[in-house]
Amino acid sequence: MEATAMKKSINADRERNSKQKKASIYQTVWRWHFYAGIIFAPFLIILAFSGSVYLFKPQIESMLYHNLYYVQEKGSSTLSPLAQVAKVKEAYPNGEITSIKYYDSPSRTTEIGVMDKGKMLSFYVNPYNGDIYGSLDNDKKFTEIFKKLHSQLIIGGTIANRIVELAACWAVLLLITGLYIWWPRNKATIWGIILPRFKKKGRIFWRDLHAVPAFWLSIFILILIATGLPWSGVMGEGINRLATSTNTGYPPFAFSWGEKPESKILTKDIAEDVPWAAENLPVPASKTNGYMPLSLEDVTYIAQSENMKKPYTISMPQGEKGVYTVSASDTKPSESATMHIDQYSGAVLSNVTYNQYGVLAKMITVGIALHEGRLFGLANQIIGLIVCLGLIGIVISSFIMWRKRKPNGKFGSPSRANDPKVMRTIFFMMLAMGVIMPLVGISIILVYLLDRFIFMKIKPIKAWLG
């Protein structure tokens, strides 16, 4: 009898310890989830809102700038590129012609880039008769404003870019910790797990509106975040280094014109509309062998003979050793390409197309097209819009849920777990994610130091945080 009683007692202790450990894990994960959400929720709303607008860039710009983008009168033949550029030079003699962009629709105007006192302008020319329909300041385009909001919070600079990247990376941890909190435990009903309980009121109702959509959209949100990270400052550079070191980016023959130069001039620095995979491709130099510079007609002919698909942009040479760069990125991933042409001899110094990308570059190129809503047309845009609006709804419902549970005079954060071992384990697991996402790792250490040595040492703050 005593042995049986002792065995029951031991089992009861084990069960109690197991429950306490699970409760501590849950409490710790919830606490990290809560603070991450409070800090980064405003930025996630900004990213989702600006991204949802930018998804529909083609439709929005076609509507807003219809009189600039589309020709009013078509002719039987188009003017030469040089003649169209001459029209812009005549109307705007102080500007420097930087590029010319051809579209695949016969009803589209030709877009000619002009730089004037540090300001980039686009002029829109009827290719049939040379009429100039007007110009736009590229930085002030409606969709460009939302693009800057999405990538740089409008203010621009390194700090803004890092904040955006940090918010996106923390969104990944929010999803992971959120799914752990959501994970059904001893529940045999679908309500509150995969379907919200609409008949409930108060915090339960908002909890379901937060957790259930987050579950259904989690994969799509992760894909949206992952496909946006190649543009980021820290992880983006890391991805580029990985692609270069493993030869999964642009192919080695991209340097067929000679040894890789020590120059830091990259394609993204001298050309427009460059695909991600070719942004960091070093720029070769033209050889001044007594030749006269090529005309735009010659460059256009070379681009066509190399099967460059419209829309594509021809960026002008910069200096005597500069090259013509022909690039296509605002199109199907399979048609993206970057070509450098000697401005004197017309030799194709480098021609990198999608089919020649490495595995990683191909994946990222497709991912970027998916992220921007142009991989499979309108359906891609609608799916992206649903995910963005869903993310906004998830954030708003979390805020309402927090306000409903927040005591007066308190911050309303989940209480600290009683098991230090569990807290340390979760901390190092979170820190491991920081190895993949460096900015997350730095922020985790910063939050830990603040919580451990400042917040918990100041009694008013400790009491307020809980």
Phi and psi in degrees as a GROMACS rama.xvg file:
@    title "Ramachandran Plot"
@    xaxis  label "Phi"
@    yaxis  label "Psi"
@TYPE xy
-63.2841  -39.5327  GLU-2
-64.9788  -38.9735  ALA-3
-65.6973  -43.1972  THR-4
-63.9756  -40.5111  ALA-5
-64.9886  -40.2762  MET-6
-63.1951  -41.8168  LYS-7
-63.2756  -38.9139  LYS-8
-65.3287  -42.7668  SER-9
-63.3343  -43.7497  ILE-10
-62.8442  -39.7516  ASN-11
-63.7543  -40.3124  ALA-12
-64.3332  -43.1433  ASP-13
-62.0771  -43.2068  ARG-14
-64.7354  -39.7803  GLU-15
-66.7062  -42.8227  ARG-16
-63.9365  -38.2701  ASN-17
-63.6724  -43.2404  SER-18
-65.0662  -40.3645  LYS-19
-65.4091  -38.8701  GLN-20
-65.6778  -44.9279  LYS-21
-62.4656  -38.7018  LYS-22
-65.2865  -37.9821  ALA-23
-67.4315  -41.0084  SER-24
-62.3109  -46.948  ILE-25
-59.4435  -44.9104  TYR-26
-64.3236  -41.7665  GLN-27
-67.8646  -44.9255  THR-28
-62.2986  -42.5885  VAL-29
-61.7565  -40.4672  TRP-30
-64.2363  -44.3367  ARG-31
-63.044  -42.274  TRP-32
-61.4982  -42.5232  HIS-33
-63.4504  -51.8285  PHE-34
-66.2527  -39.2432  TYR-35
-62.0978  -40.7404  ALA-36
-65.3588  -44.024  GLY-37
-61.1814  -41.9932  ILE-38
-72.6696  -44.018  ILE-39
-103.695  -4.64239  PHE-40
-55.0783  -45.4071  ALA-41
-59.9827  -38.7205  PRO-42
-70.2896  -35.2809  PHE-43
-65.5871  -36.8551  LEU-44
-64.4156  -42.571  ILE-45
-61.6585  -45.8831  ILE-46
-64.1027  -43.9411  LEU-47
-67.9582  -41.9586  ALA-48
-66.6115  -50.2157  PHE-49
-64.8971  -37.2128  SER-50
-66.2403  -38.519  GLY-51
-65.2005  -32.733  SER-52
-73.2343  -45.1939  VAL-53
-66.223  -24.4199  TYR-54
-54.3671  -34.1131  LEU-55
-102.586  31.8273  PHE-56
-52.7205  -48.6794  LYS-57
-58.8759  -44.8491  PRO-58
-68.52  -42.2064  GLN-59
-65.081  -47.4022  ILE-60
-68.8791  -36.0345  GLU-61
-62.533  -32.5546  SER-62
-79.2946  -47.5387  MET-63
-69.5204  -37.1158  LEU-64
-117.414  33.6778  TYR-65
-57.2577  -40.6922  HIS-66
-68.8358  -20.4547  ASN-67
-92.7568  -36.063  LEU-68
-80.9473  -26.5377  TYR-69
-120.047  136.526  TYR-70
-70.4665  144.267  VAL-71
-90.8729  -26.3201  GLN-72
-136.654  125.67  GLU-73
-96.4442  150.829  LYS-74
-118.187  -179.334  GLY-75
-79.2054  -23.8164  SER-76
-146.532  157.418  SER-77
-97.9675  155.963  THR-78
-71.9175  159.406  LEU-79
-68.0542  154.18  SER-80
-55.4387  -40.2309  PRO-81
-62.8025  -38.5904  LEU-82
-67.3968  -38.3912  ALA-83
-67.3028  -41.1723  GLN-84
-64.6107  -37.8565  VAL-85
-61.776  -36.6103  ALA-86
-62.0156  -41.1894  LYS-87
-69.3718  -41.3084  VAL-88
-62.1791  -37.8373  LYS-89
-64.828  -39.8229  GLU-90
-81.5835  -24.0087  ALA-91
-138.436  71.4336  TYR-92
-67.0599  -22.1167  PRO-93
-86.1416  -9.23882  ASN-94
-88.1299  156.58  GLY-95
-104.053  123.657  GLU-96
-70.5862  123.806  ILE-97
-109.881  -27.7098  THR-98
-163.138  164.08  SER-99
-139.85  133.611  ILE-100
-121.581  129.394  LYS-101
-105.326  137.263  TYR-102
-104.543  161.441  TYR-103
-84.1533  -8.78146  ASP-104
-96.1252  131.592  SER-105
-66.3962  -13.3265  PRO-106
-93.3796  -0.535145  SER-107
-88.4612  145.953  ARG-108
-74.5811  162.727  THR-109
-85.7413  134.745  THR-110
-102.128  119.976  GLU-111
-115.944  122.19  ILE-112
-84.3404  137.041  GLY-113
-133.802  130.863  VAL-114
-103.09  128.46  MET-115
-141.21  111.949  ASP-116
53.868  45.0318  LYS-117
80.7934  -0.18401  GLY-118
-104.827  129.169  LYS-119
-95.3716  121.264  MET-120
-115.734  152.491  LEU-121
-119.377  124.882  SER-122
-103.01  142.552  PHE-123
-115.816  118.04  TYR-124
-117.525  134.207  VAL-125
-70.27  115.764  ASN-126
-70.5391  -11.272  PRO-127
-88.9053  -34.9754  TYR-128
-130.37  -1.98675  ASN-129
82.9247  3.93421  GLY-130
-64.1246  134.926  ASP-131
-94.2288  118.142  ILE-132
-82.5963  -16.4313  TYR-133
144.333  -172.319  GLY-134
-143.039  162.495  SER-135
-134.123  141.716  LEU-136
-78.2258  116.421  ASP-137
-57.2173  -35.6151  ASN-138
-72.5684  -15.4046  ASP-139
-107.112  7.25726  LYS-140
-60.9059  144.762  LYS-141
-55.3793  -49.6871  PHE-142
-72.4488  -26.5215  THR-143
-66.8631  -34.2571  GLU-144
-62.0526  -43.2735  ILE-145
-70.7787  -31.118  PHE-146
-64.6342  -42.8438  LYS-147
-67.8696  -36.0496  LYS-148
-63.2592  -39.023  LEU-149
-71.3577  -37.4695  HIS-150
-103.938  -23.41  SER-151
-136.917  10.4324  GLN-152
55.7479  27.1327  LEU-153
70.7098  -40.7443  ILE-154
-66.5601  -24.8488  ILE-155
72.6884  -178.477  GLY-156
91.6929  169.725  GLY-157
-64.1901  -41.7761  THR-158
-62.8849  -45.7822  ILE-159
-62.1693  -41.3635  ALA-160
-62.2278  -40.8548  ASN-161
-68.9343  -34.6671  ARG-162
-64.7938  -43.0204  ILE-163
-61.4189  -45.833  VAL-164
-62.9984  -41.3611  GLU-165
-62.8016  -43.1506  LEU-166
-62.7407  -42.279  ALA-167
-64.994  -42.5552  ALA-168
-67.6807  -40.0977  CYS-169
-68.1038  -25.8989  TRP-170
-61.274  -33.3665  ALA-171
-63.2255  -46.8423  VAL-172
-68.0849  -33.082  LEU-173
-61.7147  -40.9831  LEU-174
-66.2431  -43.6011  LEU-175
-64.7975  -48.6784  ILE-176
-67.431  -35.7124  THR-177
-65.0189  -40.1554  GLY-178
-65.8447  -34.1466  LEU-179
-65.5962  -43.4624  TYR-180
-65.3569  -38.641  ILE-181
-71.3377  -28.7933  TRP-182
-48.8047  123.927  TRP-183
-63.3218  132.843  PRO-184
-124.267  109.044  ARG-185
58.7304  38.7623  ASN-186
-117.87  131.613  LYS-187
-109.975  19.5715  ALA-188
-122.361  151.153  THR-189
-83.3949  -17.6052  ILE-190
-72.3509  129.456  TRP-191
85.6055  -5.84085  GLY-192
-113.029  -59.9928  ILE-193
-116.524  -6.92334  ILE-194
-134.568  134.519  LEU-195
-72.8467  150.753  PRO-196
-91.7864  88.9776  ARG-197
-67.5924  -23.8368  PHE-198
-79.2799  -15.2056  LYS-199
-75.5297  161.961  LYS-200
-124.468  166.542  LYS-201
69.1158  -141.028  GLY-202
-65.2673  -34.666  ARG-203
-63.0885  -42.5407  ILE-204
-59.9806  -47.2989  PHE-205
-72.3219  -30.25  TRP-206
-61.9529  -43.7509  ARG-207
-67.5328  -38.1726  ASP-208
-68.5816  -19.8617  LEU-209
-87.3361  -50.0793  HIS-210
-79.355  -42.8871  ALA-211
-66.5655  -50.166  VAL-212
-61.0492  -35.4527  PRO-213
-61.8705  -37.724  ALA-214
-63.6825  -49.5345  PHE-215
-66.4964  -33.3329  TRP-216
-96.0337  -3.03193  LEU-217
-55.8546  -47.1642  SER-218
-63.0976  -42.5411  ILE-219
-66.527  -38.8412  PHE-220
-65.6394  -42.563  ILE-221
-60.9536  -41.7948  LEU-222
-64.2981  -41.95  ILE-223
-62.8896  -41.6439  LEU-224
-66.8945  -48.2282  ILE-225
-60.8739  -38.0328  ALA-226
-76.8538  -12.1084  THR-227
-94.7679  -19.1838  GLY-228
-66.4672  -27.4144  LEU-229
-57.7456  -21.2064  PRO-230
-84.1729  -12.9604  TRP-231
-70.3022  161.833  SER-232
-73.3071  -45.1467  GLY-233
-89.7895  -59.0153  VAL-234
-66.573  -34.3915  MET-235
-61.3639  -43.288  GLY-236
-66.2124  -36.9251  GLU-237
-63.9676  -42.0016  GLY-238
-63.5876  -41.0432  ILE-239
-64.5853  -41.8407  ASN-240
-63.7658  -39.9386  ARG-241
-62.0347  -44.7536  LEU-242
-63.4537  -39.2522  ALA-243
-70.1787  -45.1263  THR-244
-69.4011  -26.1609  SER-245
-101.804  5.33088  THR-246
55.9819  35.7579  ASN-247
-109.272  11.4504  THR-248
-100.927  -122.523  GLY-249
-77.1791  150.606  TYR-250
-73.2291  155.127  PRO-251
-57.2573  -32.5793  PRO-252
-69.4981  -3.63525  PHE-253
-61.1647  -17.7906  ALA-254
-102.014  24.7239  PHE-255
-63.6213  -17.7399  SER-256
-76.8713  -6.27948  TRP-257
154.321  -174.542  GLY-258
-64.6902  150.865  GLU-259
-59.8414  123.239  LYS-260
-73.5498  154.952  PRO-261
-79.0625  -14.4754  GLU-262
-58.8631  146.288  SER-263
-96.1683  11.6217  LYS-264
-73.3902  117.732  ILE-265
-110.737  159.555  LEU-266
-58.7251  -38.6175  THR-267
-64.9419  -18.2251  LYS-268
-83.1673  -19.5544  ASP-269
-124.61  -1.14159  ILE-270
-138.634  160.019  ALA-271
-105.762  157.907  GLU-272
56.0134  42.9892  ASP-273
-88.2071  131.815  VAL-274
-61.6939  151.805  PRO-275
-54.6248  -42.7261  TRP-276
-63.9083  -19.4074  ALA-277
-113.313  3.67129  ALA-278
-58.8248  -39.0649  GLU-279
-99.6809  17.6964  ASN-280
-72.2367  121.303  LEU-281
-59.5609  144.321  PRO-282
-92.2677  126.305  VAL-283
-73.7671  173.287  PRO-284
-114.337  143.476  ALA-285
-75.1969  147.289  SER-286
-101.51  119.287  LYS-287
-83.8415  82.0679  THR-288
-98.8592  35.6084  ASN-289
83.8798  3.34977  GLY-290
-78.3815  153.521  TYR-291
-81.0782  146.75  MET-292
-59.3841  148.023  PRO-293
-67.5912  154.96  LEU-294
-88.5333  164.239  SER-295
-61.9202  -31.035  LEU-296
-61.9286  -41.3036  GLU-297
-64.5076  -44.3679  ASP-298
-64.9992  -41.3079  VAL-299
-62.0293  -40.5888  THR-300
-64.0048  -41.8931  TYR-301
-62.4076  -43.5967  ILE-302
-60.7476  -43.1663  ALA-303
-66.6257  -38.9161  GLN-304
-68.9653  -23.2813  SER-305
-92.2302  12.2584  GLU-306
63.2526  34.2763  ASN-307
-70.7411  125.478  MET-308
-90.2644  136.081  LYS-309
-73.6256  150.425  LYS-310
-77.3941  139.236  PRO-311
-141.969  159.865  TYR-312
-119.291  135.061  THR-313
-103.979  115.265  ILE-314
-95.1657  133.912  SER-315
-72.8916  155.082  MET-316
-64.4953  146.92  PRO-317
-112.937  102.351  GLN-318
89.1965  177.206  GLY-319
-65.5739  -30.538  GLU-320
-99.6553  5.29375  LYS-321
-69.9365  164.604  GLY-322
-122.648  158.068  VAL-323
-77.6003  132.407  TYR-324
-117.084  121.772  THR-325
-107.797  123.664  VAL-326
-138.274  146.689  SER-327
-136.414  119.256  ALA-328
-135.054  -25.1546  SER-329
-86.222  52.3519  ASP-330
-150.305  -163.702  THR-331
-64.2111  143.05  LYS-332
-53.3758  -38.1042  PRO-333
-66.9054  -14.2613  SER-334
-106.481  4.25592  GLU-335
-72.1182  142.003  SER-336
-161.313  156.095  ALA-337
-140.287  127.512  THR-338
-132.231  132.115  MET-339
-107.718  129.25  HIS-340
-123.702  130.419  ILE-341
-58.9041  125.96  ASP-342
-71.4939  -11.4751  GLN-343
-105.336  -52.8894  TYR-344
-87.5482  -19.9456  SER-345
80.6404  7.09782  GLY-346
-66.9946  136.312  ALA-347
-81.1793  105.846  VAL-348
-79.883  -30.6  LEU-349
-157.486  134.604  SER-350
-142.867  103.074  ASN-351
-114.622  119.143  VAL-352
-113.128  169.532  THR-353
-57.3504  -42.0112  TYR-354
-62.127  -19.6659  ASN-355
-99.4779  -2.46466  GLN-356
-65.071  157.052  TYR-357
-75.052  173.868  GLY-358
-58.9254  -47.5016  VAL-359
-64.7454  -42.4401  LEU-360
-63.3127  -38.8272  ALA-361
-63.3013  -45.1506  LYS-362
-61.108  -43.6259  MET-363
-68.3147  -39.5573  ILE-364
-61.0748  -44.3233  THR-365
-65.1778  -41.7227  VAL-366
-62.3172  -39.9071  GLY-367
-64.1665  -42.5314  ILE-368
-61.5757  -38.7631  ALA-369
-65.0238  -43.5732  LEU-370
-61.5582  -38.6186  HIS-371
-86.3925  -3.10958  GLU-372
80.18  24.6474  GLY-373
-121.277  12.5153  ARG-374
-75.4851  -45.0708  LEU-375
-136.544  46.6658  PHE-376
70.3016  -147.631  GLY-377
-60.0786  -37.3059  LEU-378
-59.5506  -40.112  ALA-379
-61.147  -43.7812  ASN-380
-63.9016  -42.6815  GLN-381
-66.0895  -42.7045  ILE-382
-62.1651  -44.5174  ILE-383
-60.3196  -40.2484  GLY-384
-63.8055  -43.5779  LEU-385
-60.5433  -43.0212  ILE-386
-65.0507  -43.5058  VAL-387
-63.8143  -46.0506  CYS-388
-65.9225  -36.8075  LEU-389
-62.5618  -40.8772  GLY-390
-64.045  -41.0141  LEU-391
-61.5375  -43.3648  ILE-392
-63.0074  -38.8613  GLY-393
-62.1712  -43.2627  ILE-394
-67.2498  -44.958  VAL-395
-63.5708  -42.7726  ILE-396
-64.8732  -34.0776  SER-397
-66.7056  -38.1121  SER-398
-65.109  -44.6131  PHE-399
-63.2956  -42.3075  ILE-400
-60.973  -41.3472  MET-401
-64.5937  -43.8562  TRP-402
-62.582  -32.7069  ARG-403
-74.7562  -27.5479  LYS-404
-98.5162  -8.63299  ARG-405
-73.3325  120.238  LYS-406
-70.8885  154.433  PRO-407
-63.961  133.192  ASN-408
78.629  2.64635  GLY-409
-122.713  158.089  LYS-410
-77.4607  -25.4168  PHE-411
82.0329  20.643  GLY-412
-79.2473  152.556  SER-413
-59.9955  143.024  PRO-414
-69.6564  156.66  SER-415
-69.867  146.862  ARG-416
-71.068  155.379  ALA-417
-87.9747  -7.63445  ASN-418
-104.456  102.169  ASP-419
-60.2118  -33.0445  PRO-420
-64.1046  -42.1514  LYS-421
-64.6145  -43.0256  VAL-422
-61.1712  -41.7062  MET-423
-65.6474  -41.8159  ARG-424
-61.8457  -46.3075  THR-425
-63.2865  -39.3692  ILE-426
-59.8735  -46.7217  PHE-427
-71.3449  -30.2539  PHE-428
-65.4094  -42.6136  MET-429
-63.8357  -40.0331  MET-430
-64.8992  -32.0824  LEU-431
-61.8943  -35.6813  ALA-432
-64.6656  -27.7664  MET-433
-68.5192  -18.6206  GLY-434
-67.8489  -38.1269  VAL-435
-76.8441  -39.8701  ILE-436
-117.512  89.7817  MET-437
-53.7861  -41.0037  PRO-438
-63.8934  -33.7583  LEU-439
-64.6757  -44.3986  VAL-440
-59.2284  -43.9082  GLY-441
-63.8608  -42.9111  ILE-442
-67.7865  -34.4927  SER-443
-63.9518  -44.7523  ILE-444
-62.5226  -41.4923  ILE-445
-62.7483  -46.214  LEU-446
-62.7248  -41.2318  VAL-447
-62.0003  -45.3072  TYR-448
-64.4734  -41.1571  LEU-449
-63.3707  -44.7681  LEU-450
-67.6306  -39.8419  ASP-451
-78.1577  -39.7462  ARG-452
-112.494  -9.28003  PHE-453
-121.651  -61.8742  ILE-454
-59.975  -41.4017  PHE-455
-81.4034  -6.2089  MET-456
-98.256  -19.8046  LYS-457
-99.8178  111.051  ILE-458
-58.0738  -45.0674  LYS-459
-60.4588  -41.6713  PRO-460
-67.8056  -41.7628  ILE-461
-60.7473  -42.6738  LYS-462
-67.736  -36.7252  ALA-463
-70.9786  -41.2532  TRP-464
-71.6859  -33.9044  LEU-465
